[in-house]
């Protein structure tokens, strides 16, 4: 009886592991290296915006009206939009269980 129970438990753990790995395919681990690199990029782009936006408003330099700068600014804005989407697909650590939360509704509730 006990070997039958352990077989069922191991089968359940195996199924949960497979489901979680399939589910994790569409998520970014919140404390993983990919998220860290993404956050560094977002910080650098934020620094860029924090310099160029006030300079553009205050002094209106001709260089910031150049076609390539305008395109780069649009790309930066799109990256910030992508960051919002990525934030909703990033796991977080549950403080009670210590497990990564991959439930989309719980992640969205964290931000709303």
Secondary structure, 3 states (H helix, E strand, C coil): CHHHHHHHHHHHHHHHHHHHHHHHCCCECCCCHHHHHHHHHHHHHHHHHHHHHHHHHHHCCHHHHCHHHHHHHHHHHHHHHHHHHHHCCECEECCCCCCEECCHHHHHHHHC
